[in-house]
């Protein structure tokens, strides 16, 4: 069985990046406790970039999801599923499903899988061991490695530009370099 030429499943995530003094619109990222900008990425299951947007770090992931998902759906109309972390759950996931007809699956940390489920009064004699700390999450690790690949380009380590289009162009150039290297080897 071969893969279809266009992806049907994608992964969405956001990445906070540093900004310099002249680096355009920045905001305070409460999770990381720093002033930064955020890249919102949609990648396919191979980790290849499909869509990217740039916002101030103060913009929540769920608030910026609509733009980046719309961008991905415009490029690839056959998308059927998006894997996301819990930041995109709830009303954001429902809004994406209604607007684009795409199924959104929230991938949770193994220690948080019991959220919203009923537990019997009789607990098991040997409870299941729950992993703590860093755990590779199914499907989500793909989107985590894409920024790592892109940040090998020194230009993407910090935002030096006031405009929004220049940092996005650098992301696409870094992705093109990765694809060219894969084709050459």
Residue pairs with C-beta under 8 A, 6 or more apart in sequence:
4 78
6 76
6 78
7 44
7 45
7 46
7 50
7 76
7 78
7 79
8 78
8 79
8 80
8 81
9 44
9 45
9 79
9 80
9 81
9 82
9 83
9 139
10 42
10 43
10 44
10 45
10 50
10 72
10 76
10 79
10 81
10 82
10 83
11 42
11 43
11 44
11 45
11 82
11 83
11 84
11 139
11 140
11 142
11 143
12 40
12 41
12 42
12 65
12 68
12 69
12 82
12 83
12 84
12 88
12 143
13 40
13 41
13 61
13 84
13 85
13 140
13 143
13 144
14 38
14 39
14 40
14 41
14 61
14 64
14 87
15 38
15 39
15 41
15 147
16 29
16 31
16 32
16 34
16 36
16 37
16 38
16 57
17 36
17 37
17 38
17 39
17 156
17 157
17 158
17 159
18 34
18 36
18 157
18 158
18 159
19 26
19 35
19 36
19 37
19 158
19 159
20 158
20 159
20 160
22 160
22 161
22 162
23 37
23 158
23 159
23 160
23 161
23 162
24 37
24 159
24 161
24 162
24 163
24 164
24 167
25 37
25 55
25 56
25 164
26 35
26 36
26 37
26 56
26 57
27 35
27 36
27 37
27 55
27 56
27 57
27 58
27 59
28 34
28 35
28 57
28 58
29 35
29 36
29 38
29 57
29 58
30 58
32 57
34 57
35 57
36 57
37 54
37 55
37 56
37 57
37 159
37 167
38 54
38 55
38 56
38 57
38 59
38 61
38 64
39 52
39 53
39 54
39 147
39 167
39 171
40 52
40 53
40 54
40 55
40 61
40 64
40 65
40 67
40 68
41 49
41 51
41 52
41 68
41 143
41 146
41 147
42 49
42 50
42 51
42 52
42 68
42 69
42 71
42 72
42 82
43 49
43 50
43 142
43 143
43 146
44 50
45 139
45 142
46 142
47 142
47 143
47 145
47 146
47 149
48 146
48 175
48 179
49 146
49 150
49 171
49 172
49 175
50 72
50 75
50 76
51 68
51 69
51 71
51 72
51 75
52 68
52 71
52 168
52 171
52 172
53 64
53 67
53 68
53 71
53 168
54 164
54 167
54 168
55 64
60 87
61 85
61 87
61 88
62 87
62 88
62 90
62 91
62 92
65 84
65 88
65 92
65 96
66 95
66 96
66 99
69 82
69 96
69 99
69 100
69 102
70 99
70 100
72 79
73 79
73 100
73 102
79 100
79 102
80 102
80 103
81 102
81 103
81 104
81 105
82 96
82 102
82 103
82 104
82 105
83 105
83 107
83 139
83 140
83 143
84 93
84 104
84 105
84 106
84 107
85 106
85 107
85 140
86 106
86 108
86 112
88 96
88 104
88 106
89 106
93 104
93 106
96 102
96 104
97 103
97 104
105 139
107 137
107 138
107 139
107 140
108 115
108 137
109 135
109 137
110 130
110 131
110 135
110 137
111 130
111 131
111 132
111 135
149 174
149 178
150 156
150 171
150 174
150 175
150 178
151 157
152 174
153 170
153 173
153 174
153 177
155 170
155 174
156 167
156 170
156 171
156 174
159 167
161 167
